[in-house]
Amino acid sequence: VAYGTAAPKTFEVEFLREASASYGFAISAAVEVVMVLEVLSEGYIKDWNEFYLDDWKVKPFDRIVSVNGISSKNTRDLLATLKHASGSVKLTIQRWRSCPK
């Protein structure tokens, strides 16, 4: 049996954000990746997760690949966009999953 990695699942999370309000997640930024480490007990992401089915919930190890349609391989740019986004915010989330065994 061959094992591999399936294409990532990509979905969008949209909400209205007040300037400087907490998203409600802890993230880590590496060279080209902004990754969700934890969904916190308060914030926009917690509210999103309570409303949507499991496949559409933001989870640890999900990657934030764009904010309001702006993507960058430079995590510093993506983090700045994330920090300053307010009003209608759209996060594009990518989740890698393994092929079934």
N, C-alpha and C positions, 0 to 999 in steps of 0.2 A: 504494500500500500504506500503510495506516495503522499508525502505531507508537504504543505506549503502555506503560503499566506494569501488569503483572499483579498480582493480589492477592499479598500476601506469603505465603511458606511459614512456618508456625509449627510448632515442635516443642519437646519437653521433654527436658532433660538432667537425669538424676538420679544422685546418688552420696552416699556417706557421707563427711562432712567432719569432720576434727578441728578444734576451735576454733583459729583464727588460722593454719591451714595455707594454703599458697598454692593458689589455684585453677589457676594455670598459664596465665594470660592477661594481656596488657596491655590496659587499657581506656581509653576517653576518655569524659568526661561533658560533654555540652552542655546546653542549656536543658531539653530534654525527652527526651534520648536518651543511653543508655549503650551505647556501641559497642565491639565487640572490635577492637582494633588488630592484635594478634598473639597467636598461640598459642605459648606457650613450650615449651622442651624438657623441662620437668619439671612435674608437677602433675596434678590431677584431670582437666582438660580434655584434656591429652595422652593420658592413659589412656583416656578416653572415645573420643577420635578413633581410637585404635588398634583399638578393638573394633567400631566401627560403620561402616557403609557410607558412601560419600561424601556422600549427601544428608542424612545425620544428623550429620555432623561439624560441629563449631563452627569457623567460618572468620572471617578478617578481614572487617570490615564488617557482621557479624551484629549484631543489636541484642538486648540483654537487656531484656525487657519486664516480667518479674516474677520475684520470688524467693520461693519457697514460697507462691505464690498471691497475694503482695502486690505490687501494681503502683502506680506513682505517676508523675505527670507532673513531679514534683519530683525531679530526679536525686539531690539530696542525700539524700532519704529512701531512695531505692532503693539508693544506695551504702552507706548505714548498714545497711540490711537485709542486703545482700550481705556486708559486713564482719563482721557478728555472727552470720551463719548457721552452724550446726554441726549435727552429727548428719545426719539425712536432709535433703538439700538438693535442691530442684527449681528449675531455671532454665527459664523459658520464653524461647525464642530465636525471633527473627523475622528472616527473610531476604527482602529485596526482590529480585525478579528481573525482567528485561525480558521482554516478549512475544517469541515467536519472530518472526523477520523473514520 
